[in-house]
């Protein structure tokens, strides 16, 4: 699935509810899911890591939708490698 398709699915599935909840609450949920991902990385199974990673992506997509931003555009910042030095790999000090 492409990032834009994923963002569209999340917007159609949760967009209205998430907009009503608001940006601040969405950021809070994103942070909570990031914490759960951190714990899964440290102590979880691959299945748990994949589950939490998908939750982080979903909340990030929801936030991008509420901000009327494209995750494709955001990811494009890294299309040529490091956005500072354009290195692949990064050669920034």
Buried (B, 14 or more C-beta within 10 A) or exposed (E): EEBBEBBBBBBEEBBEEBBEBEEEEBEEBBEEBBEBBEEBEEEBEEEBBEBBBEBBBBBBBBBBBBEEEBBBEEEEEEEEEEEEEEEEEEEEE
